[in-house]
Amino acid sequence: MGELLRDRRERAALTQREVADRAGLSLRAINSLECGRVARPRIHTLRVIAAAIGLKGDAARLFVFEARSIFSPAASHHGFQVEGGGGDDVQLLSGVRLVSSG
């Protein structure tokens, strides 16, 4: 997760402080995430970070999904699965949807 966050933050040309301020989080929280000291960040935290680094729509949803998958490689067995199809799901990429199993 740390590498993913650091990569996206650097692509946005933001410092840890800037991300923390934009997300309404502490600098320590962002640093802890990037250094791997947080075992499993909350989805809300990942969403506000995604917004803070300028990710929108599919890119933001994919960031949250990737980050959660890093902590739970079998994410499809822990609340999410990726599949094509219809219904009340969230489209990530063309033909791919994020479906909440809960």
N, CA, C and O atoms as a DFTB+ gen file, in Angstrom:
408 C
 N C O
     1  1       0.827      -1.191       0.000
     2  2       0.000       0.000       0.000
     3  2       0.865       1.246       0.000
     4  3       0.568       2.218      -0.694
     5  1       1.933       1.213       0.778
     6  2       2.799       2.385       0.872
     7  2       3.345       2.816      -0.471
     8  3       3.362       4.003      -0.796
     9  1       3.794       1.841      -1.252
    10  2       4.349       2.158      -2.569
    11  2       3.273       2.701      -3.499
    12  3       3.523       3.621      -4.277
    13  1       2.077       2.130      -3.417
    14  2       0.971       2.593      -4.240
    15  2       0.640       4.047      -3.912
    16  3       0.517       4.875      -4.815
    17  1       0.499       4.356      -2.641
    18  2       0.189       5.724      -2.220
    19  2       1.314       6.680      -2.595
    20  3       1.065       7.758      -3.135
    21  1       2.536       6.290      -2.313
    22  2       3.672       7.157      -2.632
    23  2       3.720       7.432      -4.135
    24  3       3.934       8.571      -4.552
    25  1       3.522       6.398      -4.946
    26  2       3.549       6.559      -6.398
    27  2       2.478       7.546      -6.866
    28  3       2.765       8.452      -7.649
    29  1       1.250       7.370      -6.387
    30  2       0.160       8.260      -6.799
    31  2       0.387       9.681      -6.285
    32  3       0.100      10.648      -6.990
    33  1       0.894       9.810      -5.072
    34  2       1.168      11.138      -4.500
    35  2       2.237      11.851      -5.316
    36  3       2.095      13.031      -5.638
    37  1       3.305      11.137      -5.650
    38  2       4.385      11.753      -6.415
    39  2       3.950      12.100      -7.830
    40  3       4.373      13.120      -8.375
    41  1       3.106      11.263      -8.435
    42  2       2.570      11.585      -9.763
    43  2       1.770      12.878      -9.728
    44  3       1.755      13.638     -10.696
    45  1       1.103      13.120      -8.600
    46  2       0.324      14.350      -8.439
    47  2       1.196      15.521      -7.997
    48  3       0.697      16.632      -7.820
    49  1       2.495      15.282      -7.817
    50  2       3.453      16.309      -7.398
    51  2       3.048      16.954      -6.073
    52  3       3.107      18.173      -5.917
    53  1       2.633      16.107      -5.119
    54  2       2.224      16.588      -3.800
    55  2       3.142      16.040      -2.717
    56  3       3.685      14.942      -2.838
    57  1       3.303      16.816      -1.667
    58  2       4.042      16.354      -0.496
    59  2       3.082      15.585       0.412
    60  3       1.863      15.646       0.249
    61  1       3.651      14.870       1.358
    62  2       2.817      14.189       2.342
    63  2       1.958      15.204       3.092
    64  3       0.783      14.944       3.348
    65  1       2.516      16.336       3.439
    66  2       1.775      17.386       4.154
    67  2       0.592      17.872       3.327
    68  3      -0.505      18.047       3.856
    69  1       0.806      18.090       2.034
    70  2      -0.277      18.564       1.177
    71  2      -1.408      17.539       1.090
    72  3      -2.584      17.902       1.134
    73  1      -1.054      16.272       0.967
    74  2      -2.081      15.223       0.934
    75  2      -2.825      15.187       2.258
    76  3      -4.054      15.113       2.282
    77  1      -2.089      15.238       3.353
    78  2      -2.714      15.218       4.682
    79  2      -3.687      16.378       4.840
    80  3      -4.816      16.181       5.289
    81  1      -3.266      17.577       4.478
    82  2      -4.128      18.756       4.605
    83  2      -5.374      18.634       3.730
    84  3      -6.482      18.929       4.179
    85  1      -5.195      18.205       2.493
    86  2      -6.328      18.076       1.575
    87  2      -7.301      16.982       2.016
    88  3      -8.510      17.099       1.810
    89  1      -6.769      15.920       2.623
    90  2      -7.607      14.784       3.031
    91  2      -8.198      14.962       4.426
    92  3      -9.074      14.202       4.838
    93  1      -7.714      15.971       5.150
    94  2      -8.188      16.161       6.516
    95  2      -7.615      15.122       7.470
    96  3      -8.237      14.767       8.472
    97  1      -6.421      14.642       7.143
    98  2      -5.731      13.646       7.958
    99  2      -4.452      14.254       8.509
   100  3      -4.021      15.321       8.073
   101  1      -3.860      13.577       9.454
   102  2      -2.597      14.067       9.997
   103  2      -1.436      13.658       9.087
   104  3      -1.519      12.679       8.346
   105  1      -0.367      14.425       9.166
   106  2       0.855      14.073       8.443
   107  2       1.335      12.707       8.901
   108  3       1.802      11.901       8.095
   109  1       1.220      12.452      10.189
   110  2       1.632      11.155      10.735
   111  2       0.847      10.002      10.100
   112  3       1.413       8.945       9.823
   113  1      -0.454      10.205       9.869
   114  2      -1.278       9.165       9.251
   115  2      -0.790       8.849       7.837
   116  3      -0.655       7.681       7.472
   117  1      -0.528       9.880       7.049
   118  2      -0.052       9.670       5.678
   119  2       1.311       8.983       5.703
   120  3       1.555       8.042       4.948
   121  1       2.195       9.464       6.577
   122  2       3.516       8.857       6.696
   123  2       3.412       7.391       7.112
   124  3       4.125       6.542       6.576
   125  1       2.539       7.094       8.054
   126  2       2.364       5.715       8.516
   127  2       1.849       4.809       7.406
   128  3       2.265       3.655       7.297
   129  1       0.946       5.330       6.587
   130  2       0.448       4.552       5.451
   131  2       1.564       4.270       4.451
   132  3       1.720       3.141       3.984
   133  1       2.333       5.294       4.128
   134  2       3.400       5.122       3.149
   135  2       4.519       4.216       3.659
   136  3       5.180       3.540       2.871
   137  1       4.730       4.202       4.964
   138  2       5.797       3.378       5.545
   139  2       5.320       1.973       5.933
   140  3       6.101       1.164       6.435
   141  1       4.038       1.691       5.698
   142  2       3.514       0.369       5.979
   143  2       3.210       0.080       7.436
   144  3       3.138      -1.081       7.838
   145  1       3.032       1.130       8.232
   146  2       2.753       0.930       9.659
   147  2       1.268       0.786       9.967
   148  3       0.886       0.582      11.119
   149  1       0.436       0.893       8.942
   150  2      -1.003       0.729       9.126
   151  2      -1.384      -0.617       8.520
   152  3      -1.174      -0.858       7.331
   153  1      -1.943      -1.483       9.348
   154  2      -2.243      -2.840       8.902
   155  2      -3.319      -2.893       7.825
   156  3      -3.184      -3.627       6.846
   157  1      -4.372      -2.127       7.999
   158  2      -5.483      -2.163       7.032
   159  2      -6.266      -0.855       7.115
   160  3      -7.128      -0.707       7.981
   161  1      -5.977       0.088       6.229
   162  2      -6.673       1.377       6.287
   163  2      -8.157       1.221       5.977
   164  3      -8.560       0.324       5.237
   165  1      -8.951       2.098       6.548
   166  2     -10.395       2.098       6.298
   167  2     -10.674       2.589       4.883
   168  3      -9.917       3.378       4.319
   169  1     -11.760       2.112       4.336
   170  2     -12.146       2.513       2.982
   171  2     -12.365       4.022       2.923
   172  3     -11.979       4.662       1.945
   173  1     -12.976       4.596       3.952
   174  2     -13.184       6.049       3.982
   175  2     -11.848       6.783       3.881
   176  3     -11.731       7.765       3.147
   177  1     -10.855       6.316       4.608
   178  2      -9.526       6.938       4.570
   179  2      -8.960       6.880       3.163
   180  3      -8.419       7.870       2.670
   181  1      -9.077       5.737       2.517
   182  2      -8.564       5.595       1.152
   183  2      -9.317       6.496       0.181
   184  3      -8.720       7.044      -0.746
   185  1     -10.613       6.651       0.385
   186  2     -11.401       7.520      -0.490
   187  2     -11.001       8.985      -0.356
   188  3     -10.885       9.689      -1.358
   189  1     -10.787       9.454       0.889
   190  2     -10.402      10.863       1.047
   191  2      -8.987      11.101       0.535
   192  3      -8.678      12.185       0.041
   193  1      -8.130      10.094       0.652
   194  2      -6.784      10.222       0.088
   195  2      -6.861      10.272      -1.435
   196  3      -6.184      11.082      -2.068
   197  1      -7.682       9.410      -2.021
   198  2      -7.842       9.418      -3.479
   199  2      -8.285      10.801      -3.955
   200  3      -7.746      11.328      -4.927
   201  1      -9.259      11.381      -3.274
   202  2      -9.726      12.723      -3.645
   203  2      -8.624      13.757      -3.455
   204  3      -8.469      14.665      -4.271
   205  1      -7.864      13.618      -2.383
   206  2      -6.794      14.580      -2.083
   207  2      -5.701      14.574      -3.137
   208  3      -5.088      15.608      -3.404
   209  1      -5.454      13.421      -3.737
   210  2      -4.400      13.361      -4.755
   211  2      -4.966      13.544      -6.166
   212  3      -4.270      13.355      -7.163
   213  1      -6.247      13.916      -6.220
   214  2      -6.844      14.288      -7.497
   215  2      -7.421      13.150      -8.307
   216  3      -7.712      13.328      -9.490
   217  1      -7.596      11.989      -7.708
   218  2      -8.196      10.880      -8.438
   219  2      -9.708      11.018      -8.401
   220  3     -10.286      11.340      -7.363
   221  1     -10.344      10.773      -9.537
   222  2     -11.798      10.896      -9.644
   223  2     -12.359       9.673     -10.352
   224  3     -11.654       8.981     -11.086
   225  1     -13.616       9.427     -10.122
   226  2     -14.329       8.378     -10.847
   227  2     -13.643       7.030     -10.782
   228  3     -13.297       6.533      -9.710
   229  1     -13.455       6.452     -11.964
   230  2     -12.862       5.111     -12.049
   231  2     -11.478       5.049     -11.418
   232  3     -11.140       4.064     -10.762
   233  1     -10.683       6.083     -11.607
   234  2      -9.319       6.078     -11.059
   235  2      -9.348       6.029      -9.531
   236  3      -8.540       5.332      -8.918
   237  1     -10.268       6.759      -8.921
   238  2     -10.387       6.751      -7.458
   239  2     -10.862       5.394      -6.969
   240  3     -10.327       4.858      -5.999
   241  1     -11.874       4.832      -7.643
   242  2     -12.382       3.516      -7.235
   243  2     -11.318       2.446      -7.399
   244  3     -11.200       1.554      -6.560
   245  1     -10.546       2.526      -8.467
   246  2      -9.488       1.549      -8.702
   247  2      -8.396       1.677      -7.641
   248  3      -7.878       0.665      -7.168
   249  1      -8.039       2.906      -7.261
   250  2      -7.051       3.123      -6.201
   251  2      -7.507       2.463      -4.901
   252  3      -6.725       1.765      -4.257
   253  1      -8.759       2.675      -4.512
   254  2      -9.287       2.081      -3.273
   255  2      -9.263       0.569      -3.379
   256  3      -8.848      -0.114      -2.443
   257  1      -9.705       0.041      -4.513
   258  2      -9.728      -1.414      -4.703
   259  2      -8.318      -1.991      -4.644
   260  3      -8.086      -2.996      -3.972
   261  1      -7.369      -1.357      -5.348
   262  2      -5.985      -1.846      -5.336
   263  2      -5.397      -1.805      -3.930
   264  3      -4.742      -2.754      -3.499
   265  1      -5.630      -0.714      -3.223
   266  2      -5.091      -0.577      -1.874
   267  2      -5.667      -1.642      -0.951
   268  3      -4.929      -2.249      -0.175
   269  1      -6.957      -1.874      -1.022
   270  2      -7.578      -2.905      -0.175
   271  2      -7.112      -4.295      -0.583
   272  3      -6.954      -5.167       0.272
   273  1      -6.888      -4.514      -1.873
   274  2      -6.431      -5.817      -2.347
   275  2      -5.030      -6.134      -1.864
   276  3      -4.695      -7.297      -1.642
   277  1      -4.209      -5.103      -1.699
   278  2      -2.849      -5.300      -1.194
   279  2      -2.905      -5.889       0.205
   280  3      -2.111      -6.764       0.552
   281  1      -3.854      -5.404       1.013
   282  2      -3.966      -5.895       2.381
   283  2      -4.703      -7.218       2.453
   284  3      -4.548      -7.965       3.419
   285  1      -5.495      -7.511       1.450
   286  2      -6.261      -8.750       1.424
   287  2      -6.174      -9.301       0.006
   288  3      -7.073      -9.068      -0.802
   289  1      -5.087     -10.040      -0.310
   290  2      -4.908     -10.530      -1.676
   291  2      -6.118     -11.291      -2.202
   292  3      -6.374     -11.295      -3.406
   293  1      -6.852     -11.923      -1.319
   294  2      -8.052     -12.629      -1.743
   295  2      -9.255     -11.713      -1.545
   296  3     -10.252     -12.107      -0.940
   297  1      -9.155     -10.487      -2.058
   298  2     -10.209      -9.492      -1.842
   299  2     -11.563     -10.001      -2.297
   300  3     -12.593      -9.617      -1.742
   301  1     -11.567     -10.859      -3.297
   302  2     -12.852     -11.362      -3.770
   303  2     -13.540     -12.206      -2.713
   304  3     -14.748     -12.430      -2.792
   305  1     -12.796     -12.675      -1.732
   306  2     -13.387     -13.458      -0.655
   307  2     -13.600     -12.626       0.602
   308  3     -14.059     -13.146       1.619
   309  1     -13.273     -11.345       0.544
   310  2     -13.381     -10.476       1.718
   311  2     -14.173      -9.217       1.419
   312  3     -13.796      -8.132       1.861
   313  1     -15.247      -9.339       0.688
   314  2     -16.120      -8.197       0.495
   315  2     -16.203      -7.631      -0.905
   316  3     -17.140      -6.890      -1.203
   317  1     -15.257      -7.950      -1.779
   318  2     -15.307      -7.407      -3.124
   319  2     -14.948      -8.487      -4.132
   320  3     -14.201      -9.419      -3.835
   321  1     -15.486      -8.342      -5.304
   322  2     -15.060      -9.192      -6.392
   323  2     -15.132      -8.378      -7.667
   324  3     -15.936      -7.452      -7.775
   325  1     -14.310      -8.712      -8.615
   326  2     -14.319      -8.020      -9.891
   327  2     -14.948      -8.955     -10.899
   328  3     -14.544     -10.110     -11.032
   329  1     -15.940      -8.448     -11.605
   330  2     -16.583      -9.273     -12.610
   331  2     -17.299      -8.383     -13.600
   332  3     -17.601      -7.227     -13.305
   333  1     -17.567      -8.918     -14.764
   334  2     -18.377      -8.206     -15.736
   335  2     -19.834      -8.477     -15.421
   336  3     -20.150      -9.460     -14.751
   337  1     -20.709      -7.636     -15.884
   338  2     -22.125      -7.896     -15.658
   339  2     -22.864      -6.655     -15.252
   340  3     -22.287      -5.571     -15.160
   341  1     -24.156      -6.817     -15.005
   342  2     -24.998      -5.678     -14.677
   343  2     -25.359      -5.648     -13.221
   344  3     -24.756      -6.340     -12.400
   345  1     -26.347      -4.843     -12.904
   346  2     -26.807      -4.734     -11.532
   347  2     -26.362      -3.439     -10.896
   348  3     -25.893      -2.525     -11.574
   349  1     -26.513      -3.371      -9.587
   350  2     -26.162      -2.162      -8.839
   351  2     -24.704      -2.197      -8.432
   352  3     -24.388      -2.108      -7.246
   353  1     -23.832      -2.321      -9.379
   354  2     -22.410      -2.375      -9.093
   355  2     -21.734      -1.128      -9.644
   356  3     -22.388      -0.271     -10.240
   357  1     -20.441      -1.031      -9.446
   358  2     -19.687       0.148      -9.841
   359  2     -18.734      -0.242     -10.954
   360  3     -17.900      -1.129     -10.774
   361  1     -18.848       0.404     -12.088
   362  2     -17.966       0.094     -13.194
   363  2     -16.604       0.716     -12.962
   364  3     -16.494       1.920     -12.733
   365  1     -15.556      -0.111     -13.021
   366  2     -14.193       0.384     -12.850
   367  2     -13.570       0.690     -14.205
   368  3     -13.117       1.808     -14.452
   369  1     -13.552      -0.282     -15.057
   370  2     -12.972      -0.147     -16.379
   371  2     -13.964      -0.747     -17.357
   372  3     -14.916      -1.410     -16.945
   373  1     -13.763      -0.532     -18.603
   374  2     -14.698      -1.044     -19.586
   375  2     -14.924      -2.540     -19.399
   376  3     -14.002      -3.344     -19.536
   377  1     -16.156      -2.894     -19.087
   378  2     -16.505      -4.305     -18.930
   379  2     -16.141      -4.903     -17.593
   380  3     -16.419      -6.081     -17.369
   381  1     -15.531      -4.149     -16.686
   382  2     -15.149      -4.663     -15.389
   383  2     -15.900      -3.871     -14.317
   384  3     -15.948      -2.642     -14.365
   385  1     -16.482      -4.580     -13.358
   386  2     -17.275      -3.902     -12.342
   387  2     -16.819      -4.356     -10.953
   388  3     -16.416      -5.502     -10.753
   389  1     -16.895      -3.430     -10.011
   390  2     -16.602      -3.730      -8.617
   391  2     -17.935      -3.962      -7.942
   392  3     -18.799      -3.086      -7.927
   393  1     -18.095      -5.153      -7.381
   394  2     -19.368      -5.538      -6.801
   395  2     -19.195      -5.783      -5.322
   396  3     -18.346      -6.579      -4.921
   397  1     -19.977      -5.119      -4.511
   398  2     -19.940      -5.363      -3.072
   399  2     -20.710      -6.636      -2.791
   400  3     -21.832      -6.802      -3.271
   401  1     -20.123      -7.536      -2.022
   402  2     -20.803      -8.774      -1.694
   403  2     -21.615      -8.639      -0.426
   404  3     -22.235      -9.607       0.014
   405  1     -21.625      -7.456       0.172
   406  2     -22.353      -7.249       1.413
   407  2     -23.458      -6.367       1.200
   408  3     -24.198      -6.068       2.137
